[in-house]
Amino acid sequence: MSFSTCCLKTFKWNGTPTGQIGTLANNQAYIASPPTTNPASTKSTTAILIVHDLLGWTFPNARLLADHYAAEANATVYIPDFFGGEVLPFEPLLAGRFHEVDLPGFKERNAREVREPEIFKCAEALREKYDVVVAVGFCYGGWAVFRLGAQDINQDGREERQRPLVDAITAAHPSLLTKEDIDGVAVPVQILAPELDPIFTPELKGYTFESLQRRGVPFDWQHFPGVEHACMTRGDESKPGERRALERGKNAVVAWVKQVEQDYQ
């Protein structure tokens, strides 16, 4: 499948990430800042927290996405390492040879209950520093951003937080997502949903759509026909439509963040 020159300009394929390595709440993190040459970028009051997929915080496309978000949404973007320094090999994962990777052991070491506390701490650190915080979760990160957007209730039925940890979320082909997560989210939600997804199933998609409407949660639903789970970071040029899906997903997130900023002005 070929693309026009103008289409390819929307994403830096095979580019070199330009962010810096730093820390966020004691987690090593890739940090992309708005370009200082843009007068509107002298102060970034918005942060984007990316909760990565199985390819982790070092995957080049994830970092290039962070660079694009920073430049196009005038936000400071963080991709913390939420896998404790462990990085799975890219090649077998991208090729779908999952049997070559110890996924059961990896999932146990990075189970929800293991990683949720540090994901929350990273969001708390951003909440203290920025006016607006948006969380973007890919695959594994999908469940996490729903949790970040929850208004937690304690056992006495009282709200534990005055404000959710983030102001809005984007979930791209989410994994490990439960109906309880969906019913708990209390901030505007953007969904990037590939048509072919055995994990974010048609049944779960339908439940998400119904739950958000029933509870009056604002949402933006982006449907991507003909592409499959993981396309939003993988961008495999050998799979028809996948590169365009990554580009369209990037553009959708940028527009979503800008809309959230306007809502909080």
C-alpha positions as protocol buffer text, in pm:
chain_id: "A"
residue {
  index: 1
  type: MET
  ca { x: 0 y: 0 z: 0 }
}
residue {
  index: 2
  type: SER
  ca { x: 145 y: 338 z: -96 }
}
residue {
  index: 3
  type: PHE
  ca { x: 101 y: 679 z: 65 }
}
residue {
  index: 4
  type: SER
  ca { x: 116 y: 1029 z: -70 }
}
residue {
  index: 5
  type: THR
  ca { x: 400 y: 1259 z: 30 }
}
residue {
  index: 6
  type: CYS
  ca { x: 168 y: 1477 z: 238 }
}
residue {
  index: 7
  type: CYS
  ca { x: 44 y: 1171 z: 426 }
}
residue {
  index: 8
  type: LEU
  ca { x: 395 y: 1062 z: 516 }
}
residue {
  index: 9
  type: LYS
  ca { x: 475 y: 1408 z: 649 }
}
residue {
  index: 10
  type: THR
  ca { x: 235 y: 1349 z: 939 }
}
residue {
  index: 11
  type: PHE
  ca { x: 473 y: 1109 z: 1115 }
}
residue {
  index: 12
  type: LYS
  ca { x: 853 y: 1085 z: 1134 }
}
residue {
  index: 13
  type: TRP
  ca { x: 891 y: 727 z: 1014 }
}
residue {
  index: 14
  type: ASN
  ca { x: 1239 y: 596 z: 1098 }
}
residue {
  index: 15
  type: GLY
  ca { x: 1318 y: 927 z: 1264 }
}
residue {
  index: 16
  type: THR
  ca { x: 1538 y: 977 z: 1568 }
}
residue {
  index: 17
  type: PRO
  ca { x: 1359 y: 1064 z: 1895 }
}
residue {
  index: 18
  type: THR
  ca { x: 1461 y: 1406 z: 2022 }
}
residue {
  index: 19
  type: GLY
  ca { x: 1350 y: 1388 z: 2386 }
}
residue {
  index: 20
  type: GLN
  ca { x: 1558 y: 1346 z: 2699 }
}
residue {
  index: 21
  type: ILE
  ca { x: 1595 y: 1070 z: 2955 }
}
residue {
  index: 22
  type: GLY
  ca { x: 1492 y: 1176 z: 3304 }
}
residue {
  index: 23
  type: THR
  ca { x: 1285 y: 1052 z: 3594 }
}
residue {
  index: 24
  type: LEU
  ca { x: 925 y: 1078 z: 3709 }
}
residue {
  index: 25
  type: ALA
  ca { x: 831 y: 966 z: 4059 }
}
residue {
  index: 26
  type: ASN
  ca { x: 1153 y: 760 z: 4076 }
}
residue {
  index: 27
  type: ASN
  ca { x: 1079 y: 588 z: 3744 }
}
residue {
  index: 28
  type: GLN
  ca { x: 1317 y: 632 z: 3456 }
}
residue {
  index: 29
  type: ALA
  ca { x: 1129 y: 815 z: 3181 }
}
residue {
  index: 30
  type: TYR
  ca { x: 1155 y: 947 z: 2828 }
}
residue {
  index: 31
  type: ILE
  ca { x: 1051 y: 1315 z: 2832 }
}
residue {
  index: 32
  type: ALA
  ca { x: 956 y: 1514 z: 2523 }
}
residue {
  index: 33
  type: SER
  ca { x: 918 y: 1891 z: 2559 }
}
residue {
  index: 34
  type: PRO
  ca { x: 752 y: 2146 z: 2327 }
}
residue {
  index: 35
  type: PRO
  ca { x: 992 y: 2316 z: 2084 }
}
residue {
  index: 36
  type: THR
  ca { x: 1140 y: 2629 z: 2240 }
}
residue {
  index: 37
  type: THR
  ca { x: 1141 y: 2801 z: 1899 }
}
residue {
  index: 38
  type: ASN
  ca { x: 762 y: 2827 z: 1918 }
}
residue {
  index: 39
  type: PRO
  ca { x: 665 y: 3140 z: 2120 }
}
residue {
  index: 40
  type: ALA
  ca { x: 350 y: 2961 z: 2238 }
}
residue {
  index: 41
  type: SER
  ca { x: 570 y: 2693 z: 2390 }
}
residue {
  index: 42
  type: THR
  ca { x: 752 y: 2911 z: 2644 }
}
residue {
  index: 43
  type: LYS
  ca { x: 548 y: 2750 z: 2918 }
}
residue {
  index: 44
  type: SER
  ca { x: 384 y: 2408 z: 2901 }
}
residue {
  index: 45
  type: THR
  ca { x: 86 y: 2384 z: 3134 }
}
residue {
  index: 46
  type: THR
  ca { x: -24 y: 2045 z: 2998 }
}
residue {
  index: 47
  type: ALA
  ca { x: 133 y: 1706 z: 3058 }
}
residue {
  index: 48
  type: ILE
  ca { x: 66 y: 1383 z: 2870 }
}
residue {
  index: 49
  type: LEU
  ca { x: 143 y: 1059 z: 3051 }
}
residue {
  index: 50
  type: ILE
  ca { x: 190 y: 764 z: 2814 }
}
residue {
  index: 51
  type: VAL
  ca { x: 141 y: 419 z: 2963 }
}
residue {
  index: 52
  type: HIS
  ca { x: 318 y: 199 z: 2710 }
}
residue {
  index: 53
  type: ASP
  ca { x: 234 y: -141 z: 2563 }
}
residue {
  index: 54
  type: LEU
  ca { x: 441 y: -462 z: 2577 }
}
residue {
  index: 55
  type: LEU
  ca { x: 705 y: -302 z: 2355 }
}
residue {
  index: 56
  type: GLY
  ca { x: 791 y: -79 z: 2648 }
}
residue {
  index: 57
  type: TRP
  ca { x: 921 y: 270 z: 2701 }
}
residue {
  index: 58
  type: THR
  ca { x: 1222 y: 234 z: 2468 }
}
residue {
  index: 59
  type: PHE
  ca { x: 1026 y: 140 z: 2154 }
}
residue {
  index: 60
  type: PRO
  ca { x: 1117 y: 402 z: 1889 }
}
residue {
  index: 61
  type: ASN
  ca { x: 763 y: 462 z: 1761 }
}
residue {
  index: 62
  type: ALA
  ca { x: 639 y: 527 z: 2115 }
}
residue {
  index: 63
  type: ARG
  ca { x: 908 y: 791 z: 2161 }
}
residue {
  index: 64
  type: LEU
  ca { x: 838 y: 944 z: 1820 }
}
residue {
  index: 65
  type: LEU
  ca { x: 470 y: 965 z: 1913 }
}
residue {
  index: 66
  type: ALA
  ca { x: 572 y: 1147 z: 2231 }
}
residue {
  index: 67
  type: ASP
  ca { x: 776 y: 1392 z: 2023 }
}
residue {
  index: 68
  type: HIS
  ca { x: 478 y: 1458 z: 1796 }
}
residue {
  index: 69
  type: TYR
  ca { x: 241 y: 1508 z: 2088 }
}
residue {
  index: 70
  type: ALA
  ca { x: 483 y: 1755 z: 2246 }
}
residue {
  index: 71
  type: ALA
  ca { x: 531 y: 1959 z: 1930 }
}
residue {
  index: 72
  type: GLU
  ca { x: 172 y: 1953 z: 1805 }
}
residue {
  index: 73
  type: ALA
  ca { x: -20 y: 1979 z: 2133 }
}
residue {
  index: 74
  type: ASN
  ca { x: 228 y: 2207 z: 2315 }
}
residue {
  index: 75
  type: ALA
  ca { x: 253 y: 1957 z: 2599 }
}
residue {
  index: 76
  type: THR
  ca { x: 531 y: 1796 z: 2798 }
}
residue {
  index: 77
  type: VAL
  ca { x: 511 y: 1422 z: 2738 }
}
residue {
  index: 78
  type: TYR
  ca { x: 635 y: 1147 z: 2968 }
}
residue {
  index: 79
  type: ILE
  ca { x: 685 y: 777 z: 2897 }
}
residue {
  index: 80
  type: PRO
  ca { x: 796 y: 622 z: 3226 }
}
residue {
  index: 81
  type: ASP
  ca { x: 935 y: 270 z: 3240 }
}
residue {
  index: 82
  type: PHE
  ca { x: 656 y: 66 z: 3396 }
}
residue {
  index: 83
  type: PHE
  ca { x: 826 y: -271 z: 3349 }
}
residue {
  index: 84
  type: GLY
  ca { x: 1099 y: -237 z: 3610 }
}
residue {
  index: 85
  type: GLY
  ca { x: 1383 y: -212 z: 3362 }
}
residue {
  index: 86
  type: GLU
  ca { x: 1280 y: -522 z: 3167 }
}
residue {
  index: 87
  type: VAL
  ca { x: 1259 y: -480 z: 2789 }
}
residue {
  index: 88
  type: LEU
  ca { x: 1112 y: -753 z: 2572 }
}
residue {
  index: 89
  type: PRO
  ca { x: 1274 y: -821 z: 2232 }
}
residue {
  index: 90
  type: PHE
  ca { x: 1097 y: -616 z: 1966 }
}
residue {
  index: 91
  type: GLU
  ca { x: 1143 y: -844 z: 1665 }
}
residue {
  index: 92
  type: PRO
  ca { x: 946 y: -1154 z: 1775 }
}
residue {
  index: 93
  type: LEU
  ca { x: 669 y: -939 z: 1922 }
}
residue {
  index: 94
  type: LEU
  ca { x: 633 y: -735 z: 1604 }
}
residue {
  index: 95
  type: ALA
  ca { x: 633 y: -1055 z: 1398 }
}
residue {
  index: 96
  type: GLY
  ca { x: 370 y: -1219 z: 1620 }
}
residue {
  index: 97
  type: ARG
  ca { x: 603 y: -1498 z: 1738 }
}
residue {
  index: 98
  type: PHE
  ca { x: 486 y: -1469 z: 2096 }
}
residue {
  index: 99
  type: HIS
  ca { x: 593 y: -1827 z: 2176 }
}
residue {
  index: 100
  type: GLU
  ca { x: 954 y: -1708 z: 2165 }
}
residue {
  index: 101
  type: VAL
  ca { x: 897 y: -1474 z: 2460 }
}
residue {
  index: 102
  type: ASP
  ca { x: 821 y: -1565 z: 2822 }
}
residue {
  index: 103
  type: LEU
  ca { x: 492 y: -1377 z: 2824 }
}
residue {
  index: 104
  type: PRO
  ca { x: 338 y: -1566 z: 3119 }
}
residue {
  index: 105
  type: GLY
  ca { x: 634 y: -1478 z: 3342 }
}
residue {
  index: 106
  type: PHE
  ca { x: 642 y: -1123 z: 3211 }
}
residue {
  index: 107
  type: LYS
  ca { x: 271 y: -1073 z: 3278 }
}
residue {
  index: 108
  type: GLU
  ca { x: 313 y: -1205 z: 3631 }
}
residue {
  index: 109
  type: ARG
  ca { x: 602 y: -968 z: 3701 }
}
residue {
  index: 110
  type: ASN
  ca { x: 400 y: -678 z: 3561 }
}
residue {
  index: 111
  type: ALA
  ca { x: 51 y: -763 z: 3678 }
}
residue {
  index: 112
  type: ARG
  ca { x: -198 y: -486 z: 3741 }
}
residue {
  index: 113
  type: GLU
  ca { x: -159 y: -498 z: 4117 }
}
residue {
  index: 114
  type: VAL
  ca { x: 219 y: -477 z: 4079 }
}
residue {
  index: 115
  type: ARG
  ca { x: 231 y: -173 z: 3848 }
}
residue {
  index: 116
  type: GLU
  ca { x: -78 y: 26 z: 3944 }
}
residue {
  index: 117
  type: PRO
  ca { x: 81 y: 197 z: 4250 }
}
residue {
  index: 118
  type: GLU
  ca { x: 377 y: 335 z: 4052 }
}
residue {
  index: 119
  type: ILE
  ca { x: 151 y: 441 z: 3764 }
}
residue {
  index: 120
  type: PHE
  ca { x: -60 y: 633 z: 4017 }
}
residue {
  index: 121
  type: LYS
  ca { x: 249 y: 794 z: 4167 }
}
residue {
  index: 122
  type: CYS
  ca { x: 362 y: 920 z: 3827 }
}
residue {
  index: 123
  type: ALA
  ca { x: 20 y: 1074 z: 3765 }
}
residue {
  index: 124
  type: GLU
  ca { x: 21 y: 1229 z: 4112 }
}
residue {
  index: 125
  type: ALA
  ca { x: 358 y: 1390 z: 4041 }
}
residue {
  index: 126
  type: LEU
  ca { x: 225 y: 1541 z: 3718 }
}
residue {
  index: 127
  type: ARG
  ca { x: -94 y: 1659 z: 3887 }
}
residue {
  index: 128
  type: GLU
  ca { x: 115 y: 1863 z: 4131 }
}
residue {
  index: 129
  type: LYS
  ca { x: 310 y: 2034 z: 3851 }
}
residue {
  index: 130
  type: TYR
  ca { x: 72 y: 2085 z: 3557 }
}
residue {
  index: 131
  type: ASP
  ca { x: -267 y: 2248 z: 3510 }
}
residue {
  index: 132
  type: VAL
  ca { x: -396 y: 1976 z: 3276 }
}
residue {
  index: 133
  type: VAL
  ca { x: -294 y: 1609 z: 3271 }
}
residue {
  index: 134
  type: VAL
  ca { x: -402 y: 1365 z: 2999 }
}
residue {
  index: 135
  type: ALA
  ca { x: -318 y: 992 z: 3012 }
}
residue {
  index: 136
  type: VAL
  ca { x: -271 y: 791 z: 2692 }
}
residue {
  index: 137
  type: GLY
  ca { x: -259 y: 412 z: 2720 }
}
residue {
  index: 138
  type: PHE
  ca { x: -168 y: 164 z: 2449 }
}
residue {
  index: 139
  type: CYS
  ca { x: -266 y: -204 z: 2485 }
}
residue {
  index: 140
  type: TYR
  ca { x: -126 y: -291 z: 2832 }
}
residue {
  index: 141
  type: GLY
  ca { x: -166 y: 74 z: 2927 }
}
residue {
  index: 142
  type: GLY
  ca { x: -537 y: 72 z: 2841 }
}
residue {
  index: 143
  type: TRP
  ca { x: -660 y: -59 z: 3175 }
}
residue {
  index: 144
  type: ALA
  ca { x: -425 y: 180 z: 3356 }
}
residue {
  index: 145
  type: VAL
  ca { x: -561 y: 499 z: 3202 }
}
residue {
  index: 146
  type: PHE
  ca { x: -917 y: 399 z: 3291 }
}
residue {
  index: 147
  type: ARG
  ca { x: -802 y: 358 z: 3650 }
}
residue {
  index: 148
  type: LEU
  ca { x: -628 y: 696 z: 3642 }
}
residue {
  index: 149
  type: GLY
  ca { x: -953 y: 855 z: 3530 }
}
residue {
  index: 150
  type: ALA
  ca { x: -1158 y: 697 z: 3808 }
}
residue {
  index: 151
  type: GLN
  ca { x: -1323 y: 880 z: 4094 }
}
residue {
  index: 152
  type: ASP
  ca { x: -1243 y: 633 z: 4369 }
}
residue {
  index: 153
  type: ILE
  ca { x: -1504 y: 562 z: 4635 }
}
residue {
  index: 154
  type: ASN
  ca { x: -1411 y: 429 z: 4980 }
}
residue {
  index: 155
  type: GLN
  ca { x: -1597 y: 161 z: 5172 }
}
residue {
  index: 156
  type: ASP
  ca { x: -1822 y: 421 z: 5338 }
}
residue {
  index: 157
  type: GLY
  ca { x: -1938 y: 543 z: 4999 }
}
residue {
  index: 158
  type: ARG
  ca { x: -1743 y: 868 z: 5017 }
}
residue {
  index: 159
  type: GLU
  ca { x: -1518 y: 998 z: 4743 }
}
residue {
  index: 160
  type: GLU
  ca { x: -1151 y: 954 z: 4833 }
}
residue {
  index: 161
  type: ARG
  ca { x: -1026 y: 1208 z: 4579 }
}
residue {
  index: 162
  type: GLN
  ca { x: -1162 y: 1554 z: 4510 }
}
residue {
  index: 163
  type: ARG
  ca { x: -1043 y: 1518 z: 4150 }
}
residue {
  index: 164
  type: PRO
  ca { x: -932 y: 1219 z: 3943 }
}
residue {
  index: 165
  type: LEU
  ca { x: -559 y: 1191 z: 3887 }
}
residue {
  index: 166
  type: VAL
  ca { x: -598 y: 1296 z: 3522 }
}
residue {
  index: 167
  type: ASP
  ca { x: -837 y: 1524 z: 3336 }
}
residue {
  index: 168
  type: ALA
  ca { x: -899 y: 1299 z: 3035 }
}
residue {
  index: 169
  type: ILE
  ca { x: -780 y: 970 z: 2891 }
}
residue {
  index: 170
  type: THR
  ca { x: -712 y: 802 z: 2558 }
}
residue {
  index: 171
  type: ALA
  ca { x: -719 y: 422 z: 2537 }
}
residue {
  index: 172
  type: ALA
  ca { x: -585 y: 262 z: 2220 }
}
residue {
  index: 173
  type: HIS
  ca { x: -678 y: -107 z: 2173 }
}
residue {
  index: 174
  type: PRO
  ca { x: -683 y: -156 z: 2555 }
}
residue {
  index: 175
  type: SER
  ca { x: -590 y: -485 z: 2721 }
}
residue {
  index: 176
  type: LEU
  ca { x: -669 y: -622 z: 3069 }
}
residue {
  index: 177
  type: LEU
  ca { x: -969 y: -388 z: 3080 }
}
residue {
  index: 178
  type: THR
  ca { x: -1264 y: -490 z: 3299 }
}
residue {
  index: 179
  type: LYS
  ca { x: -1625 y: -377 z: 3310 }
}
residue {
  index: 180
  type: GLU
  ca { x: -1552 y: -238 z: 3657 }
}
residue {
  index: 181
  type: ASP
  ca { x: -1277 y: -20 z: 3506 }
}
residue {
  index: 182
  type: ILE
  ca { x: -1516 y: 106 z: 3242 }
}
residue {
  index: 183
  type: ASP
  ca { x: -1791 y: 180 z: 3492 }
}
residue {
  index: 184
  type: GLY
  ca { x: -1546 y: 363 z: 3720 }
}
residue {
  index: 185
  type: VAL
  ca { x: -1405 y: 619 z: 3477 }
}
residue {
  index: 186
  type: ALA
  ca { x: -1523 y: 973 z: 3551 }
}
residue {
  index: 187
  type: VAL
  ca { x: -1333 y: 1190 z: 3301 }
}
residue {
  index: 188
  type: PRO
  ca { x: -1371 y: 1240 z: 2925 }
}
residue {
  index: 189
  type: VAL
  ca { x: -1264 y: 930 z: 2733 }
}
residue {
  index: 190
  type: GLN
  ca { x: -1119 y: 886 z: 2386 }
}
residue {
  index: 191
  type: ILE
  ca { x: -1118 y: 537 z: 2238 }
}
residue {
  index: 192
  type: LEU
  ca { x: -895 y: 435 z: 1945 }
}
residue {
  index: 193
  type: ALA
  ca { x: -1054 y: 107 z: 1838 }
}
residue {
  index: 194
  type: PRO
  ca { x: -920 y: -112 z: 1556 }
}
residue {
  index: 195
  type: GLU
  ca { x: -1188 y: -324 z: 1394 }
}
residue {
  index: 196
  type: LEU
  ca { x: -995 y: -650 z: 1430 }
}
residue {
  index: 197
  type: ASP
  ca { x: -924 y: -692 z: 1799 }
}
residue {
  index: 198
  type: PRO
  ca { x: -959 y: -1022 z: 1986 }
}
residue {
  index: 199
  type: ILE
  ca { x: -878 y: -847 z: 2317 }
}
residue {
  index: 200
  type: PHE
  ca { x: -1095 y: -535 z: 2306 }
}
residue {
  index: 201
  type: THR
  ca { x: -1378 y: -752 z: 2176 }
}
residue {
  index: 202
  type: PRO
  ca { x: -1701 y: -638 z: 2009 }
}
residue {
  index: 203
  type: GLU
  ca { x: -1882 y: -725 z: 2333 }
}
residue {
  index: 204
  type: LEU
  ca { x: -1645 y: -514 z: 2542 }
}
residue {
  index: 205
  type: LYS
  ca { x: -1659 y: -232 z: 2288 }
}
residue {
  index: 206
  type: GLY
  ca { x: -2036 y: -237 z: 2311 }
}
residue {
  index: 207
  type: TYR
  ca { x: -2027 y: -236 z: 2690 }
}
residue {
  index: 208
  type: THR
  ca { x: -1787 y: 60 z: 2691 }
}
residue {
  index: 209
  type: PHE
  ca { x: -2009 y: 257 z: 2452 }
}
residue {
  index: 210
  type: GLU
  ca { x: -2320 y: 183 z: 2657 }
}
residue {
  index: 211
  type: SER
  ca { x: -2162 y: 255 z: 2995 }
}
residue {
  index: 212
  type: LEU
  ca { x: -2017 y: 591 z: 2895 }
}
residue {
  index: 213
  type: GLN
  ca { x: -2349 y: 703 z: 2748 }
}
residue {
  index: 214
  type: ARG
  ca { x: -2554 y: 579 z: 3042 }
}
residue {
  index: 215
  type: ARG
  ca { x: -2336 y: 764 z: 3294 }
}
residue {
  index: 216
  type: GLY
  ca { x: -2307 y: 1083 z: 3090 }
}
residue {
  index: 217
  type: VAL
  ca { x: -1930 y: 1062 z: 3041 }
}
residue {
  index: 218
  type: PRO
  ca { x: -1812 y: 1266 z: 2738 }
}
residue {
  index: 219
  type: PHE
  ca { x: -1632 y: 1048 z: 2488 }
}
residue {
  index: 220
  type: ASP
  ca { x: -1474 y: 1046 z: 2143 }
}
residue {
  index: 221
  type: TRP
  ca { x: -1493 y: 712 z: 1963 }
}
residue {
  index: 222
  type: GLN
  ca { x: -1246 y: 659 z: 1678 }
}
residue {
  index: 223
  type: HIS
  ca { x: -1313 y: 344 z: 1472 }
}
residue {
  index: 224
  type: PHE
  ca { x: -1034 y: 208 z: 1250 }
}
residue {
  index: 225
  type: PRO
  ca { x: -1172 y: -38 z: 992 }
}
residue {
  index: 226
  type: GLY
  ca { x: -955 y: -313 z: 851 }
}
residue {
  index: 227
  type: VAL
  ca { x: -668 y: -290 z: 1100 }
}
residue {
  index: 228
  type: GLU
  ca { x: -584 y: -501 z: 1402 }
}
residue {
  index: 229
  type: HIS
  ca { x: -482 y: -484 z: 1765 }
}
residue {
  index: 230
  type: ALA
  ca { x: -147 y: -309 z: 1831 }
}
residue {
  index: 231
  type: CYS
  ca { x: -156 y: -103 z: 1510 }
}
residue {
  index: 232
  type: MET
  ca { x: -141 y: 230 z: 1696 }
}
residue {
  index: 233
  type: THR
  ca { x: 224 y: 192 z: 1793 }
}
residue {
  index: 234
  type: ARG
  ca { x: 346 y: -82 z: 1560 }
}
residue {
  index: 235
  type: GLY
  ca { x: 272 y: 89 z: 1227 }
}
residue {
  index: 236
  type: ASP
  ca { x: 383 y: -217 z: 1026 }
}
residue {
  index: 237
  type: GLU
  ca { x: 421 y: -111 z: 663 }
}
residue {
  index: 238
  type: SER
  ca { x: 361 y: -472 z: 549 }
}
residue {
  index: 239
  type: LYS
  ca { x: 7 y: -466 z: 694 }
}
residue {
  index: 240
  type: PRO
  ca { x: -237 y: -271 z: 474 }
}
residue {
  index: 241
  type: GLY
  ca { x: -359 y: 45 z: 639 }
}
residue {
  index: 242
  type: GLU
  ca { x: -153 y: 11 z: 956 }
}
residue {
  index: 243
  type: ARG
  ca { x: 83 y: 302 z: 902 }
}
residue {
  index: 244
  type: ARG
  ca { x: -208 y: 527 z: 816 }
}
residue {
  index: 245
  type: ALA
  ca { x: -388 y: 409 z: 1131 }
}
residue {
  index: 246
  type: LEU
  ca { x: -92 y: 508 z: 1348 }
}
residue {
  index: 247
  type: GLU
  ca { x: -83 y: 851 z: 1182 }
}
residue {
  index: 248
  type: ARG
  ca { x: -457 y: 900 z: 1217 }
}
residue {
  index: 249
  type: GLY
  ca { x: -441 y: 787 z: 1579 }
}
residue {
  index: 250
  type: LYS
  ca { x: -164 y: 1038 z: 1649 }
}
residue {
  index: 251
  type: ASN
  ca { x: -368 y: 1317 z: 1496 }
}
residue {
  index: 252
  type: ALA
  ca { x: -675 y: 1215 z: 1697 }
}
residue {
  index: 253
  type: VAL
  ca { x: -482 y: 1227 z: 2026 }
}
residue {
  index: 254
  type: VAL
  ca { x: -339 y: 1571 z: 1946 }
}
residue {
  index: 255
  type: ALA
  ca { x: -686 y: 1707 z: 1868 }
}
residue {
  index: 256
  type: TRP
  ca { x: -824 y: 1546 z: 2185 }
}
residue {
  index: 257
  type: VAL
  ca { x: -559 y: 1704 z: 2406 }
}
residue {
  index: 258
  type: LYS
  ca { x: -625 y: 2045 z: 2252 }
}
residue {
  index: 259
  type: GLN
  ca { x: -997 y: 2005 z: 2318 }
}
residue {
  index: 260
  type: VAL
  ca { x: -932 y: 1907 z: 2681 }
}
residue {
  index: 261
  type: GLU
  ca { x: -712 y: 2217 z: 2724 }
}
residue {
  index: 262
  type: GLN
  ca { x: -992 y: 2437 z: 2592 }
}
residue {
  index: 263
  type: ASP
  ca { x: -1240 y: 2278 z: 2831 }
}
residue {
  index: 264
  type: TYR
  ca { x: -1017 y: 2362 z: 3129 }
}
residue {
  index: 265
  type: GLN
  ca { x: -939 y: 2721 z: 3031 }
}
